[in-house]
Amino acid sequence: MSRPREDGPALHVLGKNIPGQDEILTPEACAFISGLSRSFAPRVEEILKLRREKQDAWDAGEPLDFLRSTRELRAAPWAVDPLPSDLLDRRVEITGPVDRKMIINALNSPANVFMADFEDSNSPTWSNVIKGQINLRDAVAGTIRFEDPARGKEYSLARRTAVLMVRPRGWHLVERHLEAHGRPVPASLVDFGLYFFHNVRPLLAGETGPYFYLPKLQSHLEARLWNDVFVHSQEALGIPQSTIKATVLIETLPAAFEMDEILHELRHHSAGLNCGRWDYIFSYIKTLRAHAANVLPDRAQVTMEQPFMGAYTQLLIRTCHRREVHAMGGMAAQIPIREDEEANRQAMAMVRADKLREVKAGHDGTWVAHPGLIPLAREVFDAHLSMPNQIDRLRNDVKATAADLLQVPRGTRTEHGLRRNINVGILYLASWLDGNGCVPLYNLMEDAATAEISRTQIWQWIHHGARLEDGRQVTTDLFLRTLAQEMDRIRQQVGEDVFAAGRFTTARDLFERLSLADTLDDFLTLPAYEMLEDGS
């Protein structure tokens, strides 16, 4: 591979040496990442500063609304660039972390696309970051293998594999183990840059391309930043412009008001938008945190049937199809329940109803978190799609207003909901701190997004003095009493030995601090990142 044009000082590697690390952090790759950081890290800081300023304005009562300054852009008849052939049919996508076995199984699955995730389903230990890049390099090369000594089984790639997409971490995170120009490198640039640098030419030789999912954008200015990163990277490596394609996850409330603008900024690199429903609920709480009128009911009651969720997803479909690009549906978090036939039947019925709602609304594809759900999702979409997608279905009937997007979900707050938030939040955090970011709990696949809902919802209830359906107010004392009880329950659930060896107490302390903070922390992964061990 040719050396990038922008040479720079080698990165300072602050993490412990991981086997195979030198094959990823080559001098050429380090120069490329250093160039990205020099060019774009200051703009990342500007983006984060703008986020804080906007949040202060929303806290003070400034309403969210569609931008007046881009009204003409929204009305104009433009479209994104045509997609490559291997991204035309995306009716079933599976996502998961970047561990070796997961990558092989997901690529071998009957899904159309596998999204390898450095973000919400990955705990960003230094080992996970480096091994994830090694695993993806080997997957692109077709040489990836995994031996499971416990089962006496070897895993390798089949002849036919799903299309590979990669989700880097969000703009808000840094990679503390890599430093350039006196500052940590933005994690987004590390995850994107290393994958692109090492794999773009093999991908193109294999008649596919460097495809990405972009998380947690809040505005079209953040999409502009990504577009500039893409242009810079393709130029630096001598790759034709528009080779990179990226799907943006609309998983923040502010981004729902700028979908046209986001697509326009990325129009030469766009592969559409996706409904990141769990982060979207978390963002609704966070964005409207100062306002008691926007307190949510139990997490389990904030379903896709809530009007504000329906408005957002249908607006996404209308926007994408008008711009001739994919509108991807959201995640089915259920997992097969092998030990309980009736419970499994009910769970699969929920998945079927969810996917049927999506395809009938006009989505071009959907997400699942477990390979066992792929046949069901494919069956539903195959029954309603005779073509690779339904982009030609324009949904001009959709008229989503700002009031529709902001409508408060209705329901009740219960002791069970409070307990489940605490229990799931601590169990997930303990697992994340041990290096595992994708955790099956109570027959659902939990990741950072669902854990964010758990802790922000409790903060919201306490902060605004919300009442449970039995009339009790959610106070600090009620929370602490319930927290202690749930810690005892967790100790019994996992067993004394596992509890003593795990990081449950650390997770409890962090969850308590975040839930009782005077001001809502933006992301639980920011303070949790400082607690990751193993030099990671």
C-alpha positions as CSV (number, residue, x, y, z in Angstrom):
1,M,0.0,0.0,0.0
2,S,1.3,3.4,-0.9
3,R,2.4,5.8,1.9
4,P,-0.2,8.5,2.7
5,R,0.7,11.9,1.5
6,E,0.3,13.5,4.9
7,D,3.3,12.2,6.8
8,G,3.4,13.1,10.5
9,P,5.0,12.1,13.7
10,A,4.3,8.5,14.8
11,L,1.5,8.1,17.3
12,H,2.5,7.7,20.9
13,V,1.1,4.4,21.9
14,L,0.2,4.4,25.6
15,G,-1.5,1.0,26.0
16,K,0.2,-2.2,26.7
17,N,1.5,-4.2,23.7
18,I,-1.2,-6.5,22.2
19,P,-0.1,-9.5,20.1
20,G,-0.3,-8.5,16.5
21,Q,-0.4,-4.8,17.3
22,D,2.6,-4.0,15.2
23,E,0.8,-5.3,12.1
24,I,-1.9,-2.7,12.7
25,L,0.1,0.2,14.0
26,T,2.6,0.2,11.2
27,P,4.6,3.4,10.6
28,E,2.5,4.1,7.5
29,A,-0.8,3.6,9.4
30,C,0.4,5.7,12.3
31,A,1.3,8.5,9.9
32,F,-2.2,8.3,8.4
33,I,-3.9,8.4,11.8
34,S,-1.6,11.2,12.9
35,G,-2.6,13.2,9.7
36,L,-6.3,12.6,10.4
37,S,-5.9,13.8,14.0
38,R,-3.9,16.9,13.0
39,S,-6.5,17.8,10.4
40,F,-9.7,17.0,12.3
41,A,-9.2,16.8,16.1
42,P,-9.7,20.6,16.5
43,R,-13.0,20.4,14.6
44,V,-14.1,17.5,16.8
45,E,-13.6,19.7,19.8
46,E,-15.6,22.5,18.1
47,I,-18.4,20.0,17.5
48,L,-18.5,19.0,21.1
49,K,-18.4,22.6,22.2
50,L,-21.4,23.3,20.0
51,R,-23.3,20.3,21.5
52,R,-22.8,21.8,25.0
53,E,-24.0,25.2,23.9
54,K,-27.1,23.7,22.2
55,Q,-27.9,21.6,25.3
56,D,-27.7,24.7,27.4
57,A,-30.1,26.5,25.1
58,W,-32.6,23.6,25.2
59,D,-32.3,23.4,29.0
60,A,-33.2,27.1,29.1
61,G,-36.3,26.5,27.1
62,E,-35.3,27.0,23.4
63,P,-37.6,24.7,21.4
64,L,-36.3,22.1,19.0
65,D,-37.5,22.8,15.5
66,F,-36.5,22.3,11.8
67,L,-33.9,24.7,10.7
68,R,-35.1,27.9,9.0
69,S,-31.8,28.5,7.4
70,T,-32.0,25.2,5.3
71,R,-35.7,25.4,4.3
72,E,-34.8,25.8,0.7
73,L,-32.5,22.8,0.8
74,R,-35.3,20.7,2.2
75,A,-37.7,21.8,-0.5
76,A,-35.2,21.3,-3.4
77,P,-35.3,18.2,-5.6
78,W,-31.9,16.6,-5.2
79,A,-30.7,13.0,-4.6
80,V,-27.7,11.2,-3.2
81,D,-25.2,9.5,-5.5
82,P,-26.2,6.0,-6.7
83,L,-25.2,3.1,-4.5
84,P,-22.9,0.2,-5.4
85,S,-24.6,-3.0,-6.4
86,D,-23.8,-4.9,-3.2
87,L,-25.6,-2.3,-1.1
88,L,-28.9,-2.3,-3.0
89,D,-30.5,-5.2,-1.0
90,R,-30.1,-4.8,2.7
91,R,-33.3,-6.3,3.9
92,V,-31.8,-8.1,6.9
93,E,-28.7,-6.8,8.8
94,I,-27.1,-8.3,11.8
95,T,-24.8,-6.4,14.2
96,G,-22.4,-7.3,16.9
97,P,-19.0,-6.6,18.5
98,V,-15.7,-7.1,16.7
99,D,-14.6,-10.4,18.4
100,R,-13.3,-13.1,16.1
101,K,-16.0,-15.7,16.5
102,M,-18.8,-13.2,16.1
103,I,-17.3,-11.8,12.9
104,I,-17.1,-15.2,11.3
105,N,-20.6,-16.3,12.3
106,A,-22.2,-13.1,11.3
107,L,-20.5,-13.0,7.9
108,N,-21.5,-16.6,7.4
109,S,-25.1,-15.9,8.4
110,P,-27.9,-15.5,5.8
111,A,-28.1,-11.8,6.6
112,N,-27.4,-9.4,3.8
113,V,-25.1,-7.2,5.9
114,F,-23.0,-7.6,9.0
115,M,-22.2,-4.4,10.9
116,A,-19.1,-4.9,12.9
117,D,-19.4,-2.6,15.9
118,F,-16.6,-0.7,17.7
119,E,-19.3,1.3,19.5
120,D,-22.3,0.4,21.6
121,S,-21.8,-3.4,21.7
122,N,-18.1,-3.2,22.2
123,S,-16.3,-2.4,25.4
124,P,-13.3,-0.3,24.2
125,T,-10.4,-2.0,26.0
126,W,-7.2,-1.5,24.2
127,S,-7.1,-5.2,23.5
128,N,-10.6,-5.1,22.0
129,V,-9.7,-2.2,19.8
130,I,-6.5,-3.7,18.4
131,K,-7.9,-7.3,18.1
132,G,-11.0,-5.9,16.4
133,Q,-8.8,-4.3,13.7
134,I,-6.8,-7.5,13.3
135,N,-10.0,-9.6,13.1
136,L,-11.5,-7.3,10.4
137,R,-8.3,-7.3,8.4
138,D,-8.3,-11.1,8.4
139,A,-12.0,-11.2,7.5
140,V,-11.5,-8.9,4.5
141,A,-8.5,-11.0,3.5
142,G,-10.6,-14.2,3.8
143,T,-8.1,-15.8,6.1
144,I,-9.9,-15.4,9.4
145,R,-10.0,-18.5,11.6
146,F,-11.2,-19.3,15.1
147,E,-10.6,-22.4,17.1
148,D,-12.9,-23.2,20.0
149,P,-11.0,-25.8,22.1
150,A,-13.9,-26.2,24.5
151,R,-16.1,-27.5,21.6
152,G,-13.4,-28.9,19.5
153,K,-14.6,-26.8,16.5
154,E,-12.9,-24.5,14.0
155,Y,-14.6,-21.6,12.4
156,S,-13.8,-20.1,9.1
157,L,-15.5,-18.1,6.3
158,A,-17.9,-19.6,3.9
159,R,-17.7,-18.9,0.1
160,R,-20.7,-16.6,0.3
161,T,-20.6,-13.9,3.1
162,A,-22.6,-11.0,4.1
163,V,-21.5,-7.5,3.1
164,L,-19.3,-6.0,5.8
165,M,-20.0,-2.5,7.3
166,V,-18.1,-1.0,10.3
167,R,-19.4,1.3,13.0
168,P,-16.7,3.5,14.6
169,R,-17.1,5.1,18.0
170,G,-18.9,8.4,18.3
171,W,-17.4,11.9,18.2
172,H,-17.7,12.2,22.0
173,L,-15.1,9.5,22.7
174,V,-11.3,9.6,22.6
175,E,-8.8,6.7,22.3
176,R,-6.7,7.3,25.4
177,H,-4.1,4.8,24.3
178,L,-3.1,6.8,21.2
179,E,-1.8,10.3,21.4
180,A,-0.9,12.6,18.6
181,H,0.2,16.3,18.7
182,G,-0.1,16.4,22.4
183,R,-3.7,15.1,22.7
184,P,-5.6,11.8,22.6
185,V,-6.8,10.9,19.1
186,P,-10.6,11.0,18.6
187,A,-11.8,7.4,18.8
188,S,-13.9,7.8,15.6
189,L,-10.8,8.6,13.6
190,V,-8.9,5.6,15.1
191,D,-11.6,3.1,14.3
192,F,-12.4,4.5,10.9
193,G,-8.8,5.3,9.9
194,L,-7.2,2.0,10.8
195,Y,-10.0,0.0,9.1
196,F,-9.9,2.2,6.0
197,F,-6.1,2.3,5.7
198,H,-5.6,-1.5,6.0
199,N,-8.6,-2.7,4.0
200,V,-9.7,-0.3,1.3
201,R,-7.7,-1.8,-1.5
202,P,-8.5,-5.5,-0.6
203,L,-12.2,-4.5,-0.3
204,L,-12.1,-2.9,-3.8
205,A,-10.3,-5.9,-5.2
206,G,-13.1,-8.1,-3.9
207,E,-15.7,-6.0,-5.7
208,T,-17.0,-4.4,-2.5
209,G,-16.0,-1.2,-0.6
210,P,-15.3,0.6,2.6
211,Y,-18.8,0.9,4.1
212,F,-19.6,2.4,7.5
213,Y,-22.3,3.2,10.0
214,L,-22.0,6.6,11.7
215,P,-23.3,6.9,15.3
216,K,-24.8,9.6,17.5
217,L,-24.6,12.5,15.1
218,Q,-26.6,15.5,16.3
219,S,-26.5,17.9,13.3
220,H,-25.6,18.2,9.7
221,L,-22.4,20.0,10.7
222,E,-21.3,16.7,12.3
223,A,-22.1,15.0,9.0
224,R,-20.1,17.6,7.2
225,L,-17.1,16.8,9.4
226,W,-17.4,13.1,8.5
227,N,-17.7,14.0,4.8
228,D,-14.5,16.0,5.0
229,V,-12.8,13.1,6.8
230,F,-13.9,10.8,3.9
231,V,-12.7,13.2,1.2
232,H,-9.3,13.7,3.0
233,S,-8.8,9.9,3.5
234,Q,-9.6,9.0,-0.1
235,E,-7.3,11.7,-1.4
236,A,-4.5,10.7,1.0
237,L,-4.5,7.1,-0.2
238,G,-5.3,7.8,-3.8
239,I,-8.7,6.3,-3.7
240,P,-11.5,7.7,-6.0
241,Q,-13.8,10.1,-4.3
242,S,-17.3,8.6,-3.4
243,T,-15.8,5.2,-2.8
244,I,-16.7,5.3,0.9
245,K,-20.4,4.8,1.6
246,A,-21.9,5.5,5.0
247,T,-25.3,5.0,6.7
248,V,-26.1,7.5,9.4
249,L,-27.9,6.3,12.5
250,I,-30.6,8.8,13.4
251,E,-30.4,8.0,17.1
252,T,-30.5,11.5,18.6
253,L,-33.5,13.7,18.9
254,P,-31.7,16.8,17.4
255,A,-30.7,14.8,14.3
256,A,-34.3,13.9,13.6
257,F,-34.8,17.6,12.7
258,E,-31.9,17.6,10.2
259,M,-32.3,14.4,8.2
260,D,-32.4,16.2,4.9
261,E,-29.4,18.3,5.8
262,I,-27.4,15.2,7.0
263,L,-28.1,13.4,3.7
264,H,-27.1,16.5,1.7
265,E,-23.8,16.9,3.5
266,L,-23.0,13.2,2.8
267,R,-24.7,13.0,-0.6
268,H,-21.6,11.7,-2.4
269,H,-20.9,9.1,0.3
270,S,-24.4,8.3,1.6
271,A,-25.9,4.9,2.0
272,G,-29.0,6.3,3.8
273,L,-30.3,6.5,7.3
274,N,-31.1,4.0,10.0
275,C,-33.6,4.2,13.0
276,G,-31.4,3.8,16.0
277,R,-34.4,3.4,18.2
278,W,-32.8,2.7,21.6
279,D,-30.3,5.5,21.5
280,Y,-33.1,7.7,20.2
281,I,-35.1,7.1,23.4
282,F,-32.0,7.8,25.5
283,S,-31.5,11.0,23.5
284,Y,-35.1,12.1,24.0
285,I,-34.5,11.9,27.8
286,K,-31.1,13.6,27.7
287,T,-32.1,16.4,25.3
288,L,-35.3,17.3,27.2
289,R,-33.8,16.6,30.6
290,A,-34.6,20.0,32.1
291,H,-38.4,19.7,31.5
292,A,-40.7,17.9,33.8
293,A,-43.4,17.6,31.2
294,N,-41.2,15.2,29.2
295,V,-40.8,12.5,31.9
296,L,-41.1,9.0,30.4
297,P,-43.0,5.9,31.6
298,D,-41.3,2.6,32.1
299,R,-38.7,1.7,29.4
300,A,-40.7,-1.4,28.4
301,Q,-43.7,0.9,27.6
302,V,-41.7,3.2,25.3
303,T,-42.3,1.0,22.2
304,M,-42.5,1.8,18.5
305,E,-46.3,2.2,18.9
306,Q,-45.7,5.4,20.8
307,P,-46.7,8.3,18.5
308,F,-43.3,10.1,18.8
309,M,-41.5,7.0,17.7
310,G,-43.9,6.5,14.8
311,A,-43.4,10.1,13.6
312,Y,-39.7,9.8,13.6
313,T,-39.5,6.5,11.7
314,Q,-42.0,7.5,9.1
315,L,-40.3,10.9,8.6
316,L,-37.0,9.0,8.1
317,I,-38.6,6.8,5.4
318,R,-40.1,9.8,3.6
319,T,-36.8,11.7,3.7
320,C,-34.6,8.9,2.5
321,H,-36.9,7.7,-0.3
322,R,-37.3,11.3,-1.6
323,R,-33.5,11.4,-1.8
324,E,-33.4,7.9,-3.5
325,V,-31.6,6.0,-0.7
326,H,-32.3,3.4,1.9
327,A,-34.3,3.9,5.0
328,M,-33.2,1.2,7.4
329,G,-35.4,-0.1,10.3
330,G,-34.3,-0.6,13.9
331,M,-33.0,-3.4,16.2
332,A,-35.0,-6.3,17.4
333,A,-33.4,-6.8,20.8
334,Q,-35.2,-10.1,21.5
335,I,-33.1,-13.3,21.5
336,P,-34.4,-16.9,21.2
337,I,-35.5,-18.5,24.5
338,R,-34.6,-22.2,24.2
339,E,-35.6,-23.2,27.7
340,D,-39.2,-21.9,27.6
341,E,-41.2,-22.7,24.5
342,E,-44.2,-20.5,25.3
343,A,-42.0,-17.5,26.2
344,N,-40.0,-18.0,23.0
345,R,-43.3,-18.1,21.0
346,Q,-44.3,-14.8,22.5
347,A,-40.9,-13.2,21.9
348,M,-40.9,-14.3,18.3
349,A,-44.4,-13.0,17.8
350,M,-43.2,-9.6,19.0
351,V,-40.3,-9.7,16.5
352,R,-42.6,-10.7,13.7
353,A,-45.0,-7.8,14.5
354,D,-42.2,-5.4,14.7
355,K,-40.7,-6.4,11.3
356,L,-44.1,-6.4,9.7
357,R,-44.7,-2.9,10.9
358,E,-41.4,-1.8,9.5
359,V,-41.8,-3.3,6.0
360,K,-45.4,-2.1,5.7
361,A,-44.3,1.4,6.7
362,G,-41.7,1.4,3.9
363,H,-38.4,0.4,5.5
364,D,-35.9,-1.1,3.1
365,G,-34.4,-3.4,5.7
366,T,-34.1,-4.1,9.4
367,W,-31.7,-5.0,12.1
368,V,-31.4,-8.1,14.4
369,A,-29.0,-8.8,17.2
370,H,-29.1,-12.6,17.1
371,P,-28.6,-15.0,14.2
372,G,-31.6,-16.9,15.3
373,L,-33.8,-14.0,14.2
374,I,-32.5,-13.7,10.7
375,P,-34.9,-16.3,9.1
376,L,-37.9,-14.7,10.7
377,A,-36.9,-11.1,9.6
378,R,-36.1,-12.3,6.1
379,E,-39.4,-14.2,5.9
380,V,-41.4,-11.0,6.7
381,F,-39.4,-8.8,4.3
382,D,-39.4,-11.3,1.5
383,A,-43.2,-11.6,1.7
384,H,-43.6,-7.9,1.1
385,L,-40.6,-7.0,-1.1
386,S,-40.4,-8.3,-4.7
387,M,-37.5,-5.9,-5.4
388,P,-34.2,-5.4,-3.6
389,N,-35.7,-2.4,-1.8
390,Q,-38.7,-0.1,-1.8
391,I,-37.0,3.2,-2.3
392,D,-39.6,4.1,-5.0
393,R,-42.3,4.2,-2.3
394,L,-42.2,7.9,-1.5
395,R,-44.5,8.2,1.5
396,N,-45.7,11.7,0.5
397,D,-48.6,11.1,3.0
398,V,-46.2,11.6,5.9
399,K,-46.5,15.0,7.5
400,A,-44.4,14.9,10.7
401,T,-44.2,18.2,12.6
402,A,-42.0,19.3,15.4
403,A,-44.9,18.7,17.8
404,D,-45.2,15.1,16.5
405,L,-41.5,14.4,17.1
406,L,-41.6,15.9,20.6
407,Q,-44.9,14.2,21.8
408,V,-44.5,12.8,25.2
409,P,-44.9,9.0,25.4
410,R,-47.8,7.9,27.6
411,G,-47.8,5.1,30.2
412,T,-47.1,4.4,33.8
413,R,-44.0,4.3,36.0
414,T,-43.8,1.2,38.2
415,E,-41.7,-0.3,40.9
416,H,-40.9,-3.2,38.5
417,G,-39.7,-0.6,36.0
418,L,-37.5,1.0,38.6
419,R,-36.0,-2.3,39.7
420,R,-35.4,-3.5,36.2
421,N,-33.6,-0.3,35.3
422,I,-31.3,-0.7,38.3
423,N,-30.7,-4.4,37.8
424,V,-30.0,-4.2,34.1
425,G,-27.9,-1.1,34.5
426,I,-25.6,-2.7,37.1
427,L,-25.3,-6.1,35.3
428,Y,-24.5,-4.4,32.0
429,L,-22.0,-2.0,33.5
430,A,-20.2,-4.8,35.4
431,S,-19.9,-6.7,32.1
432,W,-18.8,-3.7,30.2
433,L,-16.1,-3.0,32.8
434,D,-14.9,-6.6,32.3
435,G,-14.5,-6.0,28.6
436,N,-17.8,-7.3,27.2
437,G,-20.2,-4.7,25.7
438,C,-22.9,-7.0,24.4
439,V,-24.8,-8.8,27.1
440,P,-27.9,-11.0,27.0
441,L,-30.1,-10.2,30.0
442,Y,-33.7,-11.3,30.6
443,N,-34.1,-12.5,27.0
444,L,-33.0,-9.2,25.5
445,M,-29.6,-8.3,24.0
446,E,-28.5,-5.3,26.0
447,D,-25.8,-2.8,24.8
448,A,-24.7,0.6,25.9
449,A,-27.8,2.3,24.4
450,T,-30.3,0.3,26.5
451,A,-28.1,0.8,29.6
452,E,-28.2,4.5,28.9
453,I,-32.0,4.5,29.0
454,S,-31.9,2.7,32.4
455,R,-29.7,5.2,34.1
456,T,-31.1,8.4,32.5
457,Q,-34.6,7.3,33.2
458,I,-33.9,6.9,36.9
459,W,-32.1,10.3,36.9
460,Q,-35.1,11.9,35.2
461,W,-37.6,10.4,37.7
462,I,-35.6,11.5,40.7
463,H,-34.7,14.9,39.3
464,H,-38.4,15.7,38.5
465,G,-40.0,14.0,41.5
466,A,-41.9,11.6,39.3
467,R,-44.5,9.3,40.9
468,L,-45.0,5.6,40.5
469,E,-48.4,4.2,39.7
470,D,-48.9,3.4,43.4
471,G,-48.5,7.1,44.3
472,R,-45.0,6.9,45.8
473,Q,-42.6,9.6,44.7
474,V,-39.2,8.4,43.2
475,T,-36.8,10.0,45.7
476,T,-33.2,9.5,46.5
477,D,-34.1,7.4,49.5
478,L,-36.4,5.1,47.5
479,F,-33.7,4.7,44.9
480,L,-31.0,3.8,47.4
481,R,-33.2,1.3,49.2
482,T,-34.1,-0.3,45.9
483,L,-30.5,-0.3,44.8
484,A,-29.4,-2.1,47.9
485,Q,-32.1,-4.7,47.4
486,E,-31.2,-5.2,43.8
487,M,-27.6,-5.6,44.6
488,D,-28.6,-8.5,47.0
489,R,-30.7,-9.9,44.2
490,I,-27.7,-9.8,41.8
491,R,-25.5,-11.5,44.3
492,Q,-28.0,-14.3,44.5
493,Q,-28.4,-14.4,40.7
494,V,-24.8,-14.7,39.8
495,G,-23.5,-16.6,42.8
496,E,-21.1,-15.6,45.5
497,D,-17.9,-16.6,43.6
498,V,-18.9,-14.8,40.5
499,F,-20.0,-11.7,42.4
500,A,-16.7,-11.6,44.4
501,A,-14.6,-11.9,41.2
502,G,-16.6,-9.5,39.1
503,R,-16.9,-5.7,39.1
504,F,-20.4,-5.4,40.4
505,T,-19.6,-3.1,43.3
506,T,-17.7,-0.7,41.0
507,A,-20.7,-0.8,38.6
508,R,-23.1,-0.1,41.5
509,D,-21.0,2.9,42.6
510,L,-20.9,4.3,39.2
511,F,-24.6,3.7,38.5
512,E,-25.5,5.4,41.8
513,R,-23.3,8.4,41.1
514,L,-24.7,8.9,37.6
515,S,-28.3,8.5,38.8
516,L,-28.0,11.0,41.6
517,A,-25.8,13.6,39.9
518,D,-27.0,17.2,39.9
519,T,-26.6,17.4,36.2
520,L,-27.2,14.5,33.8
521,D,-23.9,13.1,32.4
522,D,-23.9,13.0,28.6
523,F,-22.7,9.4,28.3
524,L,-22.1,6.7,30.9
525,T,-19.2,5.3,28.8
526,L,-17.2,8.5,29.5
527,P,-16.7,7.9,33.2
528,A,-16.8,4.1,32.7
529,Y,-13.9,4.3,30.2
530,E,-11.7,5.7,32.9
531,M,-12.4,2.5,35.0
532,L,-11.4,0.0,32.4
533,E,-8.5,-2.1,33.6
534,D,-5.8,-4.4,32.2
535,G,-3.9,-1.3,31.0
536,S,-6.7,-1.0,28.6
